[in-house]
């Protein structure tokens, strides 16, 4: 049995998505991998004189705060028992700009159809977008089905404002409440 130690440790890297007919995960772009490694090395150096590094750290802190506010808005309105983050328990170990959140007994596909003209969000990775079922990554992370079916991936950026967060979370909350009131699932 494979136990999760992070997102990429479930043996999923060797199996492709539907577009690969499950045979392979794709071809790695070695030049981009090397470039990403060099960028990470440069950004991780603790140089106070480097304005790019300071800006990166400032953006990460700002986006992390917005991500936390988005989660707080959803949890406050829908109830903490109905909102579950997917991924590391420690917020400092998560990407600063991305929130993967499961909404109990909400169908993410239906929610996204209803809000797609107002909020940019996704329910899963592009390579599993047409599958319709719970992703293997969520299963590997032991996300209960009632949360996995309602999982949304939401991202913020340096240009996102607190007003954007409040507006987007309000739209998501209203649609989630409609589903919960109608006993959709």
C-alpha positions as semicolon CSV with decimal commas, in nm:
position;residue;x (nm);y (nm);z (nm)
1;X;0,000;0,000;0,000
2;X;0,133;0,340;-0,090
3;X;0,106;0,603;0,182
4;X;0,122;0,974;0,103
5;X;0,420;1,181;0,204
6;X;0,324;1,471;-0,020
7;X;0,140;1,533;-0,342
8;X;0,382;1,353;-0,572
9;X;0,462;1,047;-0,366
10;X;0,166;0,824;-0,444
11;X;0,306;0,655;-0,752
12;X;0,095;0,887;-0,966
13;X;0,391;1,030;-1,153
14;X;0,428;0,710;-1,358
15;X;0,067;0,683;-1,475
16;X;-0,076;0,918;-1,733
17;X;-0,413;1,087;-1,736
18;X;-0,697;1,013;-1,974
19;X;-0,526;1,194;-2,259
20;X;-0,238;0,945;-2,220
21;X;-0,472;0,645;-2,191
22;X;-0,314;0,584;-1,849
23;X;0,014;0,465;-2,002
24;X;0,258;0,739;-1,914
25;X;0,266;1,068;-1,734
26;X;0,422;1,258;-2,022
27;X;0,761;1,377;-2,130
28;X;0,961;1,585;-1,888
29;X;1,095;1,913;-2,023
30;X;1,449;1,896;-1,889
31;X;1,538;2,253;-1,986
32;X;1,236;2,391;-1,797
33;X;1,310;2,169;-1,497
34;X;1,667;2,302;-1,486
35;X;1,540;2,659;-1,527
36;X;1,290;2,614;-1,245
37;X;1,565;2,475;-1,025
38;X;1,787;2,774;-1,095
39;X;1,500;3,018;-1,032
40;X;1,423;2,847;-0,700
41;X;1,791;2,862;-0,605
42;X;1,811;3,233;-0,682
43;X;1,490;3,314;-0,496
44;X;1,582;3,110;-0,191
45;X;1,908;3,295;-0,133
46;X;1,865;3,526;0,162
47;X;2,003;3,841;0,002
48;X;1,853;4,160;0,144
49;X;2,019;4,357;-0,135
50;X;1,831;4,167;-0,408
51;X;1,509;4,357;-0,484
52;X;1,361;4,065;-0,683
53;X;1,398;3,834;-0,383
54;X;1,243;4,091;-0,150
55;X;0,952;4,142;-0,393
56;X;0,900;3,765;-0,423
57;X;0,889;3,725;-0,046
58;X;0,653;4,022;-0,012
59;X;0,421;3,880;-0,280
60;X;0,424;3,536;-0,117
61;X;0,332;3,683;0,221
62;X;0,054;3,896;0,068
63;X;-0,092;3,604;-0,129
64;X;-0,074;3,374;0,173
65;X;-0,282;3,627;0,366
66;X;-0,540;3,642;0,087
67;X;-0,552;3,261;0,068
68;X;-0,613;3,249;0,444
69;X;-0,888;3,513;0,418
70;X;-1,057;3,313;0,143
71;X;-1,052;3,002;0,361
72;X;-1,178;3,200;0,662
73;X;-1,467;3,343;0,457
74;X;-1,572;2,997;0,337
75;X;-1,538;2,840;0,683
76;X;-1,726;3,120;0,859
77;X;-2,019;3,113;0,620
78;X;-2,051;2,739;0,556
79;X;-1,928;2,616;0,895
80;X;-1,584;2,479;0,978
81;X;-1,728;2,127;0,980
82;X;-1,823;2,169;0,611
83;X;-1,492;2,309;0,483
84;X;-1,172;2,105;0,463
85;X;-0,834;2,207;0,321
86;X;-0,655;1,947;0,112
87;X;-0,281;1,918;0,152
88;X;-0,042;2,002;0,432
89;X;-0,199;2,082;0,768
90;X;0,052;2,362;0,826
91;X;-0,045;2,664;0,611
92;X;0,323;2,760;0,585
93;X;0,384;2,434;0,394
94;X;0,122;2,515;0,128
95;X;0,169;2,720;-0,186
96;X;0,106;3,081;-0,086
97;X;-0,125;3,150;-0,380
98;X;-0,335;2,833;-0,400
99;X;-0,619;2,697;-0,189
100;X;-0,744;2,343;-0,245
101;X;-1,058;2,317;-0,039
102;X;-1,333;2,057;-0,012
103;X;-1,689;2,166;0,058
104;X;-1,886;1,888;0,224
105;X;-2,179;1,757;0,020
106;X;-2,131;2,010;-0,258
107;X;-2,079;1,903;-0,620
108;X;-1,785;2,108;-0,748
109;X;-1,870;2,056;-1,115
110;X;-2,220;2,196;-1,072
111;X;-2,092;2,480;-0,856
112;X;-1,832;2,574;-1,118
113;X;-2,093;2,571;-1,396
114;X;-2,305;2,813;-1,195
115;X;-2,023;3,056;-1,110
116;X;-1,797;3,024;-1,417
117;X;-1,890;3,367;-1,553
118;X;-1,799;3,533;-1,223
119;X;-1,520;3,332;-1,059
120;X;-1,219;3,161;-1,217
121;X;-1,167;2,829;-1,038
122;X;-1,119;2,461;-1,113
123;X;-1,222;2,131;-0,968
124;X;-0,914;1,936;-1,066
125;X;-0,612;1,913;-1,289
126;X;-0,647;1,961;-1,663
127;X;-0,546;1,601;-1,731
128;X;-0,839;1,475;-1,522
129;X;-1,094;1,742;-1,613
130;X;-1,316;1,507;-1,812
131;X;-1,300;1,215;-1,571
132;X;-1,587;1,322;-1,349
133;X;-1,473;1,112;-1,052
134;X;-1,265;1,181;-0,746
135;X;-0,900;1,230;-0,837
136;X;-0,639;0,977;-0,735
137;X;-0,444;1,252;-0,561
138;X;-0,739;1,328;-0,331
139;X;-0,786;0,957;-0,265
140;X;-0,415;0,922;-0,187
141;X;-0,447;1,210;0,060
142;X;-0,740;1,024;0,223
143;X;-0,987;1,303;0,153
144;X;-1,335;1,170;0,242
145;X;-1,570;1,143;-0,060
146;X;-1,816;1,398;0,079
147;X;-1,536;1,658;0,065
148;X;-1,353;1,527;-0,243
149;X;-1,661;1,566;-0,464
150;X;-1,678;1,932;-0,357
151;X;-1,311;2,015;-0,399
152;X;-1,224;2,348;-0,557
153;X;-0,884;2,483;-0,650
154;X;-0,870;2,858;-0,606
155;X;-0,573;3,082;-0,680
156;X;-0,480;3,437;-0,594
157;X;-0,209;3,659;-0,733
158;X;-0,018;3,973;-0,641
159;X;-0,287;4,178;-0,814
160;X;-0,575;4,017;-0,624
161;X;-0,741;4,246;-0,370
162;X;-0,924;4,176;-0,047
163;X;-1,239;4,300;-0,224
164;X;-1,182;4,034;-0,493
165;X;-1,156;3,769;-0,220
166;X;-1,476;3,883;-0,049
167;X;-1,664;3,898;-0,379
168;X;-1,544;3,558;-0,504
169;X;-1,605;3,386;-0,171
170;X;-1,954;3,540;-0,153
171;X;-2,040;3,400;-0,496
172;X;-1,904;3,054;-0,408
173;X;-2,083;3,054;-0,071
174;X;-2,417;3,150;-0,227
175;X;-2,397;2,865;-0,479
176;X;-2,278;2,614;-0,219
177;X;-2,568;2,711;0,007
178;X;-2,812;2,657;-0,282
179;X;-2,679;2,304;-0,326
180;X;-2,687;2,232;0,047
181;X;-3,043;2,366;0,076
182;X;-3,159;2,148;-0,213
183;X;-2,987;1,831;-0,083
184;X;-2,812;1,804;-0,423
185;X;-2,577;1,521;-0,326
